[in-house]
Amino acid sequence: MNTLRTIFKKISAFEPSIGLEKRIIEKIALQNKLALRRKLAFIYTGFIASSGVFIWAIFTLGKVIYQSAFWDLAALFFSDTGLIIQNWSSFAYSLMETLPIFGIVAILIPIFALFMLISAYFKAINHNHYKFI
């Protein structure tokens, strides 16, 4: 019956080549570098797309606010300030009713995506030893 000692004695006869460890470590480093490049490419693409959507949402929200009754009510604040101060609660409720919520949400979604991508970028850079690629 073979004991562990005799098994390991037989295994020690098969030594790996001298450069094998170096090649394995280089291959692992190369794979880590490629993985980081893929992550950064995904992050850059998402950042460009989210920035484009954000700019589009700003212009769309501006057009919606300008065309809605919200802009007309907000303009009353500058023309009839005394009347608005007397009826501030009714004015505030009317202003909130005409607020274009969907346009505001359309701006908040790309902002949230941008923050997530910035967070992922800093995690990817700080997690790896490759600062510049």
ChimeraX attribute file (.defattr): number of C-alpha atoms within 10 A of each C-alpha:
attribute: neighborCount
match mode: 1-to-1
recipient: residues
	/A:1	4
	/A:2	6
	/A:3	7
	/A:4	8
	/A:5	9
	/A:6	10
	/A:7	10
	/A:8	10
	/A:9	10
	/A:10	9
	/A:11	10
	/A:12	9
	/A:13	8
	/A:14	8
	/A:15	7
	/A:16	9
	/A:17	7
	/A:18	8
	/A:19	8
	/A:20	10
	/A:21	11
	/A:22	10
	/A:23	11
	/A:24	11
	/A:25	11
	/A:26	12
	/A:27	12
	/A:28	12
	/A:29	14
	/A:30	12
	/A:31	12
	/A:32	15
	/A:33	16
	/A:34	13
	/A:35	13
	/A:36	18
	/A:37	15
	/A:38	12
	/A:39	16
	/A:40	18
	/A:41	12
	/A:42	13
	/A:43	20
	/A:44	15
	/A:45	13
	/A:46	18
	/A:47	20
	/A:48	12
	/A:49	14
	/A:50	20
	/A:51	16
	/A:52	12
	/A:53	16
	/A:54	20
	/A:55	13
	/A:56	14
	/A:57	20
	/A:58	15
	/A:59	13
	/A:60	16
	/A:61	20
	/A:62	14
	/A:63	12
	/A:64	17
	/A:65	17
	/A:66	12
	/A:67	11
	/A:68	14
	/A:69	17
	/A:70	18
	/A:71	16
	/A:72	14
	/A:73	15
	/A:74	14
	/A:75	12
	/A:76	13
	/A:77	15
	/A:78	10
	/A:79	10
	/A:80	10
	/A:81	13
	/A:82	11
	/A:83	12
	/A:84	16
	/A:85	12
	/A:86	10
	/A:87	11
	/A:88	14
	/A:89	11
	/A:90	12
	/A:91	18
	/A:92	13
	/A:93	11
	/A:94	15
	/A:95	16
	/A:96	12
	/A:97	12
	/A:98	15
	/A:99	17
	/A:100	15
	/A:101	12
	/A:102	11
	/A:103	18
	/A:104	14
	/A:105	13
	/A:106	17
	/A:107	20
	/A:108	14
	/A:109	14
	/A:110	21
	/A:111	16
	/A:112	12
	/A:113	17
	/A:114	20
	/A:115	13
	/A:116	14
	/A:117	20
	/A:118	16
	/A:119	12
	/A:120	15
	/A:121	18
	/A:122	10
	/A:123	11
	/A:124	19
	/A:125	15
	/A:126	11
	/A:127	11
	/A:128	11
	/A:129	11
	/A:130	14
	/A:131	9
	/A:132	5
	/A:133	8
